[in-house]
Amino acid sequence: MGPLAFEIAKMKIRLLTHPELLTDEIQLINALFAEGLACLNLRKPNFTAQQYEDFLAQIDAQYHPKIILHDHYELCDKYKVQGIHLGEARRRSYKPAELLALRQKLQKAGLALGSSVHERATLDELAPKHFDYIFVSPVFSSISKQGYGPKEDWTISGYKAQYDFNIVGLGGIDLDSLGAAAEKGFEEVGALGSVWLKGEAAPAYFAKMLAACQALLS
Protein backbone atom coordinates (compact mmCIF):
# COMPACT_ATOMS: atom_id res chain seq x y z
CA MET A 1 0.00 0.00 0.00
CA GLY A 2 1.43 3.39 -0.99
CA PRO A 3 1.41 6.70 0.88
CA LEU A 4 -2.20 7.47 0.07
CA ALA A 5 -4.75 9.30 2.17
CA PHE A 6 -8.52 9.48 1.68
CA GLU A 7 -9.10 10.17 -2.03
CA ILE A 8 -12.18 11.87 -3.41
CA ALA A 9 -11.73 12.98 -7.02
CA LYS A 10 -8.28 14.58 -6.68
CA MET A 11 -8.41 15.83 -3.09
CA LYS A 12 -6.92 13.79 -0.27
CA ILE A 13 -6.81 14.53 3.42
CA ARG A 14 -4.78 12.90 6.15
CA LEU A 15 -4.56 13.49 9.89
CA LEU A 16 -1.62 14.01 12.24
CA THR A 17 -1.90 13.03 15.88
CA HIS A 18 -1.74 15.72 18.53
CA PRO A 19 1.82 15.75 19.94
CA GLU A 20 0.52 15.21 23.48
CA LEU A 21 -1.64 12.38 24.75
CA LEU A 22 -5.32 13.32 24.63
CA THR A 23 -8.28 11.99 26.60
CA ASP A 24 -9.83 8.96 24.88
CA GLU A 25 -7.44 9.44 21.96
CA ILE A 26 -7.28 5.78 20.96
CA GLN A 27 -11.06 5.52 20.80
CA LEU A 28 -11.18 8.71 18.75
CA ILE A 29 -8.55 7.42 16.32
CA ASN A 30 -10.44 4.18 15.77
CA ALA A 31 -13.62 6.19 15.22
CA LEU A 32 -11.84 8.49 12.76
CA PHE A 33 -10.68 5.50 10.75
CA ALA A 34 -14.23 4.19 10.76
CA GLU A 35 -15.40 7.54 9.34
CA GLY A 36 -13.03 7.20 6.37
CA LEU A 37 -9.59 8.36 7.51
CA ALA A 38 -7.07 6.59 5.28
CA CYS A 39 -3.75 7.92 6.58
CA LEU A 40 -2.68 8.84 10.12
CA ASN A 41 0.75 10.29 10.84
CA LEU A 42 1.63 9.09 14.34
CA ARG A 43 3.76 11.81 15.94
CA LYS A 44 4.29 11.73 19.70
CA PRO A 45 7.73 13.37 20.17
CA ASN A 46 7.72 13.12 23.97
CA PHE A 47 6.84 9.42 24.13
CA THR A 48 9.38 6.80 25.12
CA ALA A 49 9.79 3.84 22.79
CA GLN A 50 7.56 1.76 25.07
CA GLN A 51 4.86 4.43 25.28
CA TYR A 52 4.91 4.80 21.51
CA GLU A 53 4.52 1.06 20.95
CA ASP A 54 1.80 0.76 23.59
CA PHE A 55 -0.11 3.56 21.86
CA LEU A 56 0.25 1.95 18.44
CA ALA A 57 -0.73 -1.48 19.75
CA GLN A 58 -4.01 -0.12 21.13
CA ILE A 59 -5.13 1.11 17.71
CA ASP A 60 -7.23 -1.52 15.96
CA ALA A 61 -4.82 -3.73 13.98
CA GLN A 62 -6.90 -3.44 10.82
CA TYR A 63 -5.87 0.23 10.68
CA HIS A 64 -2.11 -0.26 11.14
CA PRO A 65 -1.50 -0.31 7.34
CA LYS A 66 -2.85 3.26 7.28
CA ILE A 67 -0.34 4.61 9.83
CA ILE A 68 2.92 6.48 9.20
CA LEU A 69 5.47 6.36 12.06
CA HIS A 70 7.36 9.55 12.93
CA ASP A 71 9.59 7.84 15.48
CA HIS A 72 10.75 4.39 16.62
CA TYR A 73 11.01 3.01 13.12
CA GLU A 74 12.03 -0.40 14.43
CA LEU A 75 8.33 -1.01 15.04
CA CYS A 76 7.86 -1.37 11.27
CA ASP A 77 9.19 -4.90 11.62
CA LYS A 78 6.52 -5.80 14.18
CA TYR A 79 3.48 -3.85 12.97
CA LYS A 80 2.21 -3.72 9.40
CA VAL A 81 2.34 0.06 9.06
CA GLN A 82 2.28 2.15 5.90
CA GLY A 83 5.70 3.75 6.27
CA ILE A 84 7.90 6.24 8.11
CA HIS A 85 8.36 10.00 8.26
CA LEU A 86 11.71 11.77 8.64
CA GLY A 87 11.49 15.13 10.34
CA GLU A 88 13.54 17.89 8.74
CA ALA A 89 16.41 17.71 11.24
CA ARG A 90 16.62 13.94 11.00
CA ARG A 91 16.51 14.06 7.22
CA ARG A 92 19.41 16.50 7.13
CA SER A 93 21.51 14.06 9.16
CA TYR A 94 21.52 11.66 6.20
CA LYS A 95 23.99 11.95 3.35
CA PRO A 96 22.37 11.71 -0.11
CA ALA A 97 23.69 8.18 -0.64
CA GLU A 98 22.39 7.11 2.78
CA LEU A 99 18.99 8.58 2.04
CA LEU A 100 18.81 6.76 -1.27
CA ALA A 101 19.80 3.49 0.43
CA LEU A 102 17.07 4.00 3.03
CA ARG A 103 14.51 4.70 0.32
CA GLN A 104 15.47 1.55 -1.58
CA LYS A 105 15.31 -0.54 1.60
CA LEU A 106 11.85 0.77 2.42
CA GLN A 107 10.62 0.23 -1.13
CA LYS A 108 11.67 -3.41 -0.97
CA ALA A 109 9.68 -3.74 2.24
CA GLY A 110 6.66 -2.01 0.69
CA LEU A 111 6.96 1.00 3.01
CA ALA A 112 6.46 4.68 2.18
CA LEU A 113 8.90 7.47 3.08
CA GLY A 114 7.96 11.06 3.82
CA SER A 115 9.55 14.22 5.21
CA SER A 116 8.86 17.90 5.95
CA VAL A 117 10.07 21.28 4.70
CA HIS A 118 9.27 24.84 5.71
CA GLU A 119 10.86 26.73 2.81
CA ARG A 120 10.27 26.47 -0.93
CA ALA A 121 14.02 26.41 -1.61
CA THR A 122 14.35 23.22 0.42
CA LEU A 123 12.09 21.37 -2.01
CA ASP A 124 14.73 21.87 -4.69
CA GLU A 125 17.39 20.32 -2.44
CA LEU A 126 15.55 17.02 -2.20
CA ALA A 127 16.94 14.55 -4.68
CA PRO A 128 14.38 12.81 -6.91
CA LYS A 129 13.00 9.40 -6.05
CA HIS A 130 13.85 9.70 -2.35
CA PHE A 131 10.36 10.40 -1.03
CA ASP A 132 6.73 9.48 -1.56
CA TYR A 133 5.41 12.70 -0.03
CA ILE A 134 6.65 15.94 1.50
CA PHE A 135 4.81 18.08 4.06
CA VAL A 136 5.08 21.84 3.43
CA SER A 137 4.03 24.23 6.17
CA PRO A 138 2.55 26.41 7.33
CA VAL A 139 0.22 26.99 4.41
CA PHE A 140 -2.14 29.08 6.57
CA SER A 141 -1.89 30.34 10.15
CA SER A 142 -1.57 27.38 12.49
CA ILE A 143 -4.57 26.38 14.58
CA SER A 144 -2.58 24.46 17.20
CA LYS A 145 0.41 26.86 17.44
CA GLN A 146 -0.46 30.46 18.26
CA GLY A 147 1.46 33.04 16.25
CA TYR A 148 2.81 30.48 13.76
CA GLY A 149 1.93 31.65 10.28
CA PRO A 150 3.17 31.34 6.69
CA LYS A 151 6.57 32.71 5.72
CA GLU A 152 6.16 31.41 2.17
CA ASP A 153 3.35 31.74 -0.34
CA TRP A 154 2.65 28.04 -0.72
CA THR A 155 0.82 28.36 -4.02
CA ILE A 156 2.18 25.20 -5.62
CA SER A 157 -0.01 25.04 -8.72
CA GLY A 158 2.70 26.51 -10.94
CA TYR A 159 5.53 24.19 -9.94
CA LYS A 160 4.26 21.02 -8.26
CA ALA A 161 4.57 19.00 -11.48
CA GLN A 162 8.36 19.32 -11.44
CA TYR A 163 8.63 17.16 -8.31
CA ASP A 164 8.25 13.40 -8.28
CA PHE A 165 6.78 13.33 -4.76
CA ASN A 166 3.36 14.36 -3.52
CA ILE A 167 3.27 17.77 -1.82
CA VAL A 168 0.99 17.82 1.23
CA GLY A 169 -0.10 21.13 2.74
CA LEU A 170 -0.14 21.56 6.52
CA GLY A 171 -0.97 24.43 8.83
CA GLY A 172 -4.37 26.00 9.33
CA ILE A 173 -6.24 23.23 7.53
CA ASP A 174 -9.88 23.16 8.58
CA LEU A 175 -13.34 22.99 7.06
CA ASP A 176 -13.17 26.64 6.03
CA SER A 177 -9.70 26.59 4.42
CA LEU A 178 -10.06 23.50 2.22
CA GLY A 179 -11.24 25.57 -0.73
CA ALA A 180 -8.30 27.97 -0.42
CA ALA A 181 -5.89 25.02 -0.23
CA ALA A 182 -7.33 23.61 -3.44
CA GLU A 183 -6.96 27.01 -5.11
CA LYS A 184 -3.27 26.96 -4.18
CA GLY A 185 -2.91 23.71 -6.08
CA PHE A 186 -2.89 21.17 -3.26
CA GLU A 187 -4.32 17.77 -4.04
CA GLU A 188 -3.62 16.58 -0.49
CA VAL A 189 -3.67 18.33 2.87
CA GLY A 190 -3.08 17.31 6.47
CA ALA A 191 -5.20 18.34 9.44
CA LEU A 192 -4.24 18.49 13.11
CA GLY A 193 -5.51 21.21 15.45
CA SER A 194 -8.84 21.75 13.72
CA VAL A 195 -9.81 18.13 14.34
CA TRP A 196 -8.35 17.47 17.79
CA LEU A 197 -9.72 20.68 19.28
CA LYS A 198 -13.20 19.25 18.65
CA GLY A 199 -12.67 16.62 21.36
CA GLU A 200 -15.25 13.84 21.21
CA ALA A 201 -16.79 15.52 18.15
CA ALA A 202 -13.55 15.01 16.17
CA PRO A 203 -14.80 12.06 14.07
CA ALA A 204 -17.97 13.89 13.05
CA TYR A 205 -16.00 17.02 12.17
CA PHE A 206 -13.51 15.02 10.10
CA ALA A 207 -16.40 13.39 8.25
CA LYS A 208 -17.61 16.89 7.32
CA MET A 209 -14.14 17.69 5.98
CA LEU A 210 -14.22 14.57 3.80
CA ALA A 211 -17.66 15.52 2.49
CA ALA A 212 -16.42 19.05 1.78
CA CYS A 213 -13.53 17.65 -0.27
CA GLN A 214 -16.00 15.65 -2.32
CA ALA A 215 -18.23 18.67 -2.93
CA LEU A 216 -15.19 20.82 -3.71
CA LEU A 217 -13.69 18.73 -6.47
CA SER A 218 -16.51 16.54 -7.74
C-alpha positions in Angstrom: 0.0 0.0 0.0 1.4 3.4 -1.0 1.4 6.7 0.9 -2.2 7.5 0.1 -4.7 9.3 2.2 -8.5 9.5 1.7 -9.1 10.2 -2.0 -12.2 11.9 -3.4 -11.7 13.0 -7.0 -8.3 14.6 -6.7 -8.4 15.8 -3.1 -6.9 13.8 -0.3 -6.8 14.5 3.4 -4.8 12.9 6.2 -4.6 13.5 9.9 -1.6 14.0 12.2 -1.9 13.0 15.9 -1.7 15.7 18.5 1.8 15.7 19.9 0.5 15.2 23.5 -1.6 12.4 24.7 -5.3 13.3 24.6 -8.3 12.0 26.6 -9.8 9.0 24.9 -7.4 9.4 22.0 -7.3 5.8 21.0 -11.1 5.5 20.8 -11.2 8.7 18.7 -8.5 7.4 16.3 -10.4 4.2 15.8 -13.6 6.2 15.2 -11.8 8.5 12.8 -10.7 5.5 10.7 -14.2 4.2 10.8 -15.4 7.5 9.3 -13.0 7.2 6.4 -9.6 8.4 7.5 -7.1 6.6 5.3 -3.8 7.9 6.6 -2.7 8.8 10.1 0.8 10.3 10.8 1.6 9.1 14.3 3.8 11.8 15.9 4.3 11.7 19.7 7.7 13.4 20.2 7.7 13.1 24.0 6.8 9.4 24.1 9.4 6.8 25.1 9.8 3.8 22.8 7.6 1.8 25.1 4.9 4.4 25.3 4.9 4.8 21.5 4.5 1.1 21.0 1.8 0.8 23.6 -0.1 3.6 21.9 0.2 1.9 18.4 -0.7 -1.5 19.7 -4.0 -0.1 21.1 -5.1 1.1 17.7 -7.2 -1.5 16.0 -4.8 -3.7 14.0 -6.9 -3.4 10.8 -5.9 0.2 10.7 -2.1 -0.3 11.1 -1.5 -0.3 7.3 -2.8 3.3 7.3 -0.3 4.6 9.8 2.9 6.5 9.2 5.5 6.4 12.1 7.4 9.6 12.9 9.6 7.8 15.5 10.8 4.4 16.6 11.0 3.0 13.1 12.0 -0.4 14.4 8.3 -1.0 15.0 7.9 -1.4 11.3 9.2 -4.9 11.6 6.5 -5.8 14.2 3.5 -3.9 13.0 2.2 -3.7 9.4 2.3 0.1 9.1 2.3 2.2 5.9 5.7 3.7 6.3 7.9 6.2 8.1 8.4 10.0 8.3 11.7 11.8 8.6 11.5 15.1 10.3 13.5 17.9 8.7 16.4 17.7 11.2 16.6 13.9 11.0 16.5 14.1 7.2 19.4 16.5 7.1 21.5 14.1 9.2 21.5 11.7 6.2 24.0 11.9 3.4 22.4 11.7 -0.1 23.7 8.2 -0.6 22.4 7.1 2.8 19.0 8.6 2.0 18.8 6.8 -1.3 19.8 3.5 0.4 17.1 4.0 3.0 14.5 4.7 0.3 15.5 1.5 -1.6 15.3 -0.5 1.6 11.8 0.8 2.4 10.6 0.2 -1.1 11.7 -3.4 -1.0 9.7 -3.7 2.2 6.7 -2.0 0.7 7.0 1.0 3.0 6.5 4.7 2.2 8.9 7.5 3.1 8.0 11.1 3.8 9.5 14.2 5.2 8.9 17.9 6.0 10.1 21.3 4.7 9.3 24.8 5.7 10.9 26.7 2.8 10.3 26.5 -0.9 14.0 26.4 -1.6 14.3 23.2 0.4 12.1 21.4 -2.0 14.7 21.9 -4.7 17.4 20.3 -2.4 15.5 17.0 -2.2 16.9 14.5 -4.7 14.4 12.8 -6.9 13.0 9.4 -6.0 13.9 9.7 -2.4 10.4 10.4 -1.0 6.7 9.5 -1.6 5.4 12.7 0.0 6.6 15.9 1.5 4.8 18.1 4.1 5.1 21.8 3.4 4.0 24.2 6.2 2.6 26.4 7.3 0.2 27.0 4.4 -2.1 29.1 6.6 -1.9 30.3 10.2 -1.6 27.4 12.5 -4.6 26.4 14.6 -2.6 24.5 17.2 0.4 26.9 17.4 -0.5 30.5 18.3 1.5 33.0 16.3 2.8 30.5 13.8 1.9 31.6 10.3 3.2 31.3 6.7 6.6 32.7 5.7 6.2 31.4 2.2 3.4 31.7 -0.3 2.6 28.0 -0.7 0.8 28.4 -4.0 2.2 25.2 -5.6 0.0 25.0 -8.7 2.7 26.5 -10.9 5.5 24.2 -9.9 4.3 21.0 -8.3 4.6 19.0 -11.5 8.4 19.3 -11.4 8.6 17.2 -8.3 8.3 13.4 -8.3 6.8 13.3 -4.8 3.4 14.4 -3.5 3.3 17.8 -1.8 1.0 17.8 1.2 -0.1 21.1 2.7 -0.1 21.6 6.5 -1.0 24.4 8.8 -4.4 26.0 9.3 -6.2 23.2 7.5 -9.9 23.2 8.6 -13.3 23.0 7.1 -13.2 26.6 6.0 -9.7 26.6 4.4 -10.1 23.5 2.2 -11.2 25.6 -0.7 -8.3 28.0 -0.4 -5.9 25.0 -0.2 -7.3 23.6 -3.4 -7.0 27.0 -5.1 -3.3 27.0 -4.2 -2.9 23.7 -6.1 -2.9 21.2 -3.3 -4.3 17.8 -4.0 -3.6 16.6 -0.5 -3.7 18.3 2.9 -3.1 17.3 6.5 -5.2 18.3 9.4 -4.2 18.5 13.1 -5.5 21.2 15.5 -8.8 21.7 13.7 -9.8 18.1 14.3 -8.3 17.5 17.8 -9.7 20.7 19.3 -13.2 19.2 18.6 -12.7 16.6 21.4 -15.2 13.8 21.2 -16.8 15.5 18.1 -13.5 15.0 16.2 -14.8 12.1 14.1 -18.0 13.9 13.0 -16.0 17.0 12.2 -13.5 15.0 10.1 -16.4 13.4 8.3 -17.6 16.9 7.3 -14.1 17.7 6.0 -14.2 14.6 3.8 -17.7 15.5 2.5 -16.4 19.1 1.8 -13.5 17.7 -0.3 -16.0 15.7 -2.3 -18.2 18.7 -2.9 -15.2 20.8 -3.7 -13.7 18.7 -6.5 -16.5 16.5 -7.7 
